[in-house]
Amino acid sequence: MARVLSIDYGKRRTGLAVTDSCQIIAGGLATVETRDLLDFLVDYTHREPVERFVVGLPKQTNGLDSENLPRVRAFVAQLRRKLPDIPVEWWDERYTSVLAHRAILDSGIGRKARQDKALVDEVSATIILQGWMERSVL
């Protein structure tokens, strides 16, 4: 079975998470500089089979588009051109950063590690993927 990879796209950094090959567990993969993201994904998909991408859909809490949405849509268009055989699904990412901060705080790691924005991005991608997986099972 192939993996599912989630993307929490950011202007500067992008968090990535991936399932195990049986699609049972979601785990953080990496945080990548956004300018290097497409190359990273192409390289990763050559090493590991990926069934689909799940991309966080950036909306404001009131449901309106966030300022990041045009950048995310442009990236997804590039991704679809570069890797046309791998489908892309959207997943509402509202509150994932808040949940990520809470999960990191609850984990008990030190203050300095909690301030690592790259960790927040990776945990956010994991939350996106976990939500997608839970919905897919129902």
DRENDO-1510 file (C-alpha; in Angstrom, 1 decimal, always signed):
<recs>
REC; n; res; u; v; w
REC; 1; MET; +0.0; +0.0; +0.0 .
REC; 2; ALA; +1.2; +3.5; -0.7 .
REC; 3; ARG; +1.6; +6.4; +1.7 .
REC; 4; VAL; -0.6; +9.5; +2.1 .
REC; 5; LEU; +1.4; +12.7; +2.5 .
REC; 6; SER; -0.1; +15.9; +4.0 .
REC; 7; ILE; +1.1; +19.4; +3.4 .
REC; 8; ASP; +0.7; +22.4; +5.7 .
REC; 9; TYR; +1.8; +25.0; +3.2 .
REC; 10; GLY; +3.4; +28.2; +4.6 .
REC; 11; LYS; +4.9; +31.3; +3.0 .
REC; 12; ARG; +8.4; +30.5; +4.2 .
REC; 13; ARG; +8.2; +26.9; +5.7 .
REC; 14; THR; +6.0; +24.0; +5.0 .
REC; 15; GLY; +5.2; +21.2; +7.4 .
REC; 16; LEU; +4.9; +17.6; +6.0 .
REC; 17; ALA; +3.5; +14.5; +7.5 .
REC; 18; VAL; +3.1; +11.0; +6.1 .
REC; 19; THR; +1.3; +7.7; +6.9 .
REC; 20; ASP; +3.1; +4.5; +7.3 .
REC; 21; SER; +2.9; +2.2; +4.3 .
REC; 22; CYS; -0.3; +0.5; +5.8 .
REC; 23; GLN; -2.0; +3.9; +6.3 .
REC; 24; ILE; -2.6; +3.3; +10.0 .
REC; 25; ILE; -0.4; +5.9; +11.6 .
REC; 26; ALA; +0.3; +9.5; +10.8 .
REC; 27; GLY; +3.7; +10.9; +11.7 .
REC; 28; GLY; +5.7; +14.0; +11.1 .
REC; 29; LEU; +8.0; +13.8; +8.1 .
REC; 30; ALA; +9.8; +17.1; +7.8 .
REC; 31; THR; +9.6; +20.9; +7.7 .
REC; 32; VAL; +10.9; +22.2; +4.4 .
REC; 33; GLU; +11.7; +25.6; +3.1 .
REC; 34; THR; +8.8; +26.4; +0.9 .
REC; 35; ARG; +11.1; +27.4; -2.0 .
REC; 36; ASP; +12.5; +23.8; -1.9 .
REC; 37; LEU; +9.1; +22.0; -1.4 .
REC; 38; LEU; +8.4; +20.9; -4.9 .
REC; 39; ASP; +11.8; +19.4; -5.4 .
REC; 40; PHE; +11.5; +17.7; -2.0 .
REC; 41; LEU; +8.2; +16.1; -2.9 .
REC; 42; VAL; +9.4; +14.9; -6.3 .
REC; 43; ASP; +12.4; +13.3; -4.7 .
REC; 44; TYR; +10.3; +11.8; -1.9 .
REC; 45; THR; +7.8; +10.3; -4.4 .
REC; 46; HIS; +10.7; +8.7; -6.3 .
REC; 47; ARG; +11.9; +7.0; -3.1 .
REC; 48; GLU; +8.5; +6.1; -1.5 .
REC; 49; PRO; +5.1; +5.3; -3.2 .
REC; 50; VAL; +2.6; +8.1; -2.4 .
REC; 51; GLU; -1.1; +7.4; -3.1 .
REC; 52; ARG; -2.3; +11.0; -2.6 .
REC; 53; PHE; -1.5; +14.4; -1.1 .
REC; 54; VAL; -3.7; +16.0; +1.5 .
REC; 55; VAL; -3.2; +19.8; +1.4 .
REC; 56; GLY; -4.4; +22.1; +4.2 .
REC; 57; LEU; -7.0; +24.5; +3.0 .
REC; 58; PRO; -6.3; +27.8; +4.7 .
REC; 59; LYS; -9.5; +29.4; +5.9 .
REC; 60; GLN; -10.2; +32.0; +8.5 .
REC; 61; THR; -12.2; +31.0; +11.5 .
REC; 62; ASN; -15.2; +32.8; +10.0 .
REC; 63; GLY; -14.9; +30.5; +6.9 .
REC; 64; LEU; -13.5; +33.2; +4.5 .
REC; 65; ASP; -10.4; +32.5; +2.5 .
REC; 66; SER; -7.1; +33.3; +4.3 .
REC; 67; GLU; -4.4; +35.5; +2.7 .
REC; 68; ASN; -2.3; +32.4; +2.1 .
REC; 69; LEU; -4.9; +30.7; +0.0 .
REC; 70; PRO; -3.8; +32.1; -3.4 .
REC; 71; ARG; -0.3; +30.9; -2.7 .
REC; 72; VAL; -1.5; +27.5; -1.7 .
REC; 73; ARG; -3.7; +27.2; -4.9 .
REC; 74; ALA; -0.7; +28.2; -7.1 .
REC; 75; PHE; +1.5; +25.6; -5.4 .
REC; 76; VAL; -1.2; +22.9; -5.8 .
REC; 77; ALA; -1.4; +23.8; -9.5 .
REC; 78; GLN; +2.4; +23.3; -9.8 .
REC; 79; LEU; +2.2; +20.1; -7.8 .
REC; 80; ARG; -0.5; +18.7; -10.1 .
REC; 81; ARG; +1.5; +19.5; -13.2 .
REC; 82; LYS; +4.7; +18.0; -11.8 .
REC; 83; LEU; +3.1; +14.9; -10.3 .
REC; 84; PRO; -0.1; +14.4; -12.3 .
REC; 85; ASP; -0.6; +10.8; -11.3 .
REC; 86; ILE; -1.0; +11.6; -7.6 .
REC; 87; PRO; -4.4; +13.0; -6.6 .
REC; 88; VAL; -4.6; +16.0; -4.3 .
REC; 89; GLU; -7.3; +16.5; -1.7 .
REC; 90; TRP; -8.1; +19.6; +0.4 .
REC; 91; TRP; -8.5; +19.4; +4.1 .
REC; 92; ASP; -9.8; +22.3; +6.3 .
REC; 93; GLU; -6.8; +23.4; +8.3 .
REC; 94; ARG; -8.6; +25.8; +10.6 .
REC; 95; TYR; -7.3; +25.5; +14.2 .
REC; 96; THR; -4.5; +23.1; +13.3 .
REC; 97; SER; -1.8; +25.6; +14.5 .
REC; 98; VAL; -3.7; +26.1; +17.8 .
REC; 99; LEU; -4.0; +22.3; +18.2 .
REC; 100; ALA; -0.3; +21.9; +17.3 .
REC; 101; HIS; +0.7; +24.4; +19.9 .
REC; 102; ARG; -1.4; +22.7; +22.5 .
REC; 103; ALA; +0.0; +19.2; +21.6 .
REC; 104; ILE; +3.5; +20.5; +21.9 .
REC; 105; LEU; +2.8; +22.2; +25.2 .
REC; 106; ASP; +1.1; +19.0; +26.5 .
REC; 107; SER; +4.1; +16.9; +25.4 .
REC; 108; GLY; +6.2; +18.4; +28.1 .
REC; 109; ILE; +9.1; +19.3; +25.9 .
REC; 110; GLY; +11.2; +22.3; +27.0 .
REC; 111; ARG; +10.4; +25.9; +26.4 .
REC; 112; LYS; +13.1; +26.4; +23.7 .
REC; 113; ALA; +11.9; +23.4; +21.7 .
REC; 114; ARG; +8.3; +24.7; +22.0 .
REC; 115; GLN; +9.3; +27.9; +20.3 .
REC; 116; ASP; +10.5; +26.0; +17.2 .
REC; 117; LYS; +8.2; +27.1; +14.5 .
REC; 118; ALA; +9.3; +24.3; +12.2 .
REC; 119; LEU; +8.0; +21.8; +14.8 .
REC; 120; VAL; +4.7; +23.6; +14.9 .
REC; 121; ASP; +4.4; +23.3; +11.1 .
REC; 122; GLU; +5.2; +19.6; +11.1 .
REC; 123; VAL; +2.8; +18.9; +14.0 .
REC; 124; SER; +0.1; +20.9; +12.1 .
REC; 125; ALA; +0.7; +18.7; +9.0 .
REC; 126; THR; +0.3; +15.6; +11.2 .
REC; 127; ILE; -3.0; +16.9; +12.6 .
REC; 128; ILE; -4.3; +17.6; +9.1 .
REC; 129; LEU; -3.3; +14.0; +8.1 .
REC; 130; GLN; -4.8; +12.5; +11.2 .
REC; 131; GLY; -8.1; +14.3; +10.6 .
REC; 132; TRP; -8.2; +13.1; +7.0 .
REC; 133; MET; -7.5; +9.6; +8.1 .
REC; 134; GLU; -10.2; +9.6; +10.8 .
REC; 135; ARG; -12.7; +10.9; +8.2 .
REC; 136; SER; -11.7; +8.2; +5.7 .
REC; 137; VAL; -12.3; +5.4; +8.2 .
REC; 138; LEU; -15.8; +6.5; +9.0 .
</recs>
